[in-house]
Amino acid sequence: MNGVTTLIVKTDVPQEQEETFKIRFPRALERIKTLAEKKIAID
């Protein structure tokens, strides 16, 4: 493995929710990144 993970996200957001997504979506993606990069012990 080359140690690279790519996440591609495509969204279709209702216009009335665009502002909410602009704020929350980057936070959610950062959380996904944090969880994906977290080291776990494999027994």
Steps between C-alpha positions, in 0.01 A plus 500: 500500500619850430349659812268725303124498536273710284144581596279643229171652609222618274204675657168632385380743763167683495559873454346582838763284672808622311620736774473230765699258284768762434562513874444140606633302206865609529489413872358158422768435238770602747355254753504223239864585425589488869335162545656360182850605605467375856745224580340181626655191645450187295550180696 
